[in-house]
Structures are given as C-alpha cells and as structure tokens.
Amino acid sequence: MKKNKDNGIRVNEQIRADKVRVVDENGKQVGVMVLEEAIRMARSRGYDLVEVAPNANPPVCKFINYDKYRYELAKKEKEARKKQVVMKIKEIRMTYNIDTHDLNVKKKKIREFLEDGDKVKVGIFIRGREMVHLDRAEEILNEIAEEMKDVGYVEKKPSMEGKRYTMVLHPVKQKDRGQRQKERARSRHRKERREEKGKEE
C-alpha cells in the first residue's frame, strides 16, 4: 500500500468510501465504481487510485502515478514558497533629544529598510520624568513618517509600549532585496574608487 506521508491525500486502500467516481489517466470519466474494483483497474493499467475530490459525493478518484504526482505537488509548493515575500521587521531606536546629524543617519537607515521591503519599528525611549517631552517624541516620529511617504506608510500610529514611544512603518511596495543590496554595493565601490583616485592625485 502506498504511503502518503501525512500529506492528507488518500491513495488506494487508504480511501474510505465504498464507492468512488473514477476518472482514468487520460481524464476520461469511467463512472461510479466499487472501491476495490477501481483499485484493481488502476493497478492493471500501472497506476494508483488517488482521491482528488474527497468532499464530492461519491468522492472523485483518478488513475495517477502517485510517486510522480507527489513529486509534482512538492515542486509546485516549493515554487510557491519561493514567490512568497518574507517581510522582516527592522527596529530603529533613539532618544527624544537626538541631535540632527544622528537623526539624519537614522532616517537614512529607515529609508534603506523600507526600500528593501522591510517593515520598520521606530522607537523613542521615554523614561520617568521625560514623559513631559512626549510631544517632542511624537514630533520626531511624525517628521520621519512624513519624509518616508514615498517609500512607506504608517501601519501603526505612535503609541506607548513600555518605556518607548513607537510607530511602525510599512513599505509602499516590495522591491527585490538582492537587487537593492547590489545597487548599494556598487555605489559604495564607486565611492571608494573615487576616494582612492583622489588620494593618488
């Protein structure tokens, strides 16, 4: 008896119905048959009887080379997983009194993450008596959200989480992560070459 390795597909004697509607290997309707007879017919042609529509009445079964069928299913699932976009959440932390230079550095990093297709959680530490500066923290987050509008939007509005005032930005659209990384690597390489050239001169 064929084993389906817990993938939920019933094959041959695993099929529970007494009668099944049979479709042959060419897609032709054979009709309703007793299960044992359907299995014998499938095997006489070198195939397995595979249940393809278990919720039908009676269940629909087809003559299939099950090993090949299972391989094709696994292949399709693998391709589907490749196409799925895995979105990571990056975190950027700062204080409410961050200086302009450091804030600009943080903004640049946030933009890179969003362009790579990642969500970004921005958090500003607020401790004890610093709560009086909450307006400044909100001002910073709103400023960041406004400047990132071309690459991201606010998924979670600013709110307190423990001792941090946080906001989550979602990328506007997914871009190829590898391509973006290659572009930045080329840009750094060109910059390094220009700097080396300047030193030689």
C-alpha positions in Angstrom: 0.0 0.0 0.0 1.3 3.4 -0.9 2.1 5.8 1.9 1.0 9.4 1.6 3.4 10.7 4.4 0.6 12.6 6.1 0.0 15.0 3.2 -3.7 14.4 3.5 -4.1 12.6 0.1 -5.7 9.2 0.3 -4.3 6.6 -2.1 -5.6 3.1 -2.9 -6.7 1.2 0.3 -6.5 4.5 2.3 -9.6 5.7 0.5 -12.6 5.3 2.9 -15.6 5.4 0.6 -17.3 2.2 -0.5 -17.9 3.7 -4.0 -16.0 6.3 -5.9 -16.4 8.2 -9.2 -13.5 7.3 -11.4 -11.5 9.4 -13.9 -8.9 7.5 -15.9 -5.3 8.5 -16.7 -6.5 10.5 -19.7 -9.1 12.5 -17.8 -12.0 10.4 -19.2 -15.0 9.7 -16.9 -15.2 6.0 -16.2 -18.2 6.3 -13.9 -19.1 5.2 -10.3 -17.4 2.0 -9.2 -16.9 -0.1 -6.1 -13.6 0.9 -4.5 -11.9 -2.5 -4.8 -12.8 -2.7 -8.4 -11.5 0.8 -9.1 -8.2 -0.1 -7.4 -7.8 -3.3 -9.4 -8.5 -1.4 -12.7 -5.9 1.4 -11.8 -3.3 -1.2 -10.9 -3.9 -3.2 -14.1 -3.0 -0.1 -16.0 0.1 0.6 -13.9 -1.4 3.4 -11.9 -2.6 4.2 -8.3 -6.1 5.3 -7.4 -5.8 8.7 -5.9 -8.6 10.6 -4.2 -8.7 14.1 -5.8 -12.0 15.4 -4.6 -12.8 13.8 -1.2 -15.8 16.1 -0.5 -17.7 15.1 -3.6 -20.5 12.5 -3.3 -19.2 10.0 -4.1 -15.5 11.1 -3.9 -13.7 11.6 -7.2 -10.7 9.4 -7.8 -8.2 9.4 -10.6 -5.7 6.9 -12.1 -2.4 8.6 -11.3 1.3 7.6 -10.9 1.3 8.6 -7.3 5.1 9.0 -6.9 5.2 11.3 -9.9 2.1 13.1 -8.6 3.6 13.7 -5.2 6.9 14.9 -6.8 4.9 17.5 -8.9 3.0 18.7 -5.8 6.2 19.1 -3.9 7.7 21.0 -6.8 4.7 23.4 -7.0 4.8 24.0 -3.3 8.5 24.8 -3.4 7.9 27.3 -6.3 5.1 28.9 -4.4 7.3 29.3 -1.3 10.0 31.0 -3.5 7.4 33.5 -4.7 6.3 34.4 -1.2 7.7 37.6 0.1 9.2 37.3 3.5 8.8 40.7 5.3 11.1 41.3 8.2 10.6 43.9 10.9 13.6 46.1 11.5 13.9 48.2 14.6 15.4 51.7 14.9 15.9 53.2 18.4 16.7 56.7 19.5 16.1 59.2 22.3 13.8 62.3 22.2 16.9 64.6 22.4 18.7 63.0 19.4 20.8 65.6 17.5 20.2 66.5 13.9 23.1 64.6 12.5 22.3 61.3 14.3 18.6 61.7 13.4 19.5 62.0 9.7 21.6 58.9 9.9 18.6 57.0 11.4 16.3 58.3 8.7 18.7 57.1 6.0 18.7 53.6 7.6 14.9 53.6 7.8 14.6 54.5 4.2 17.0 51.7 3.2 15.0 49.2 5.1 11.7 50.3 3.6 13.2 50.3 0.1 14.3 46.7 0.8 10.7 45.8 1.5 11.1 45.5 5.3 8.7 47.0 7.9 10.4 49.4 10.3 9.5 49.8 14.0 10.8 53.2 15.2 11.1 53.6 19.0 11.9 56.6 21.2 13.0 55.9 24.8 10.9 57.9 27.3 11.8 57.4 31.0 10.0 58.7 34.1 10.1 62.5 34.1 11.0 62.5 30.4 7.2 62.0 29.8 7.0 65.8 29.7 8.9 65.6 26.4 6.3 63.2 24.8 5.3 66.0 22.3 8.9 66.1 21.1 9.0 62.3 20.6 5.7 62.5 18.6 7.1 65.4 16.6 10.1 63.2 15.6 8.0 60.2 14.6 5.6 62.4 12.6 8.6 64.0 10.9 10.0 60.6 10.0 6.6 59.4 8.7 6.3 62.5 6.5 9.8 62.2 5.0 9.2 58.4 4.3 5.9 58.9 2.5 7.4 57.9 -0.9 8.7 54.6 0.4 6.5 53.7 3.4 3.3 54.5 5.2 2.3 54.4 8.9 0.9 50.9 9.7 0.8 51.5 13.5 0.4 55.1 14.7 2.7 56.4 17.5 1.8 54.9 20.9 3.5 54.0 24.2 4.9 50.5 24.6 6.5 50.2 28.0 9.2 52.9 28.1 9.2 53.5 24.4 7.0 55.7 22.1 6.8 53.6 19.0 5.5 53.7 15.4 5.6 51.0 12.7 6.2 51.9 9.0 5.2 49.5 6.2 6.9 49.6 2.8 4.8 51.1 0.0 5.8 48.3 -2.4 8.2 45.3 -2.4 11.4 45.6 -4.3 14.0 43.0 -5.0 16.1 42.8 -1.9 19.1 41.3 -3.7 19.0 44.0 -6.4 18.8 46.8 -3.9 21.8 45.4 -2.0 23.8 45.0 -5.2 23.0 48.6 -6.2 24.2 49.9 -2.8 27.4 47.7 -3.0 28.1 49.1 -6.5 27.5 52.7 -5.2 30.0 52.1 -2.2 32.5 50.6 -4.6 32.3 53.6 -6.9 32.7 56.0 -4.0 35.8 54.0 -2.7 37.3 54.2 -6.2 36.8 57.9 -6.4 38.4 58.4 -3.0 41.4 56.3 -3.9 41.8 58.2 -7.2 41.7 61.5 -5.2 44.5 60.3 -2.9 46.6 59.3 -5.9 46.2 62.8 -7.4 
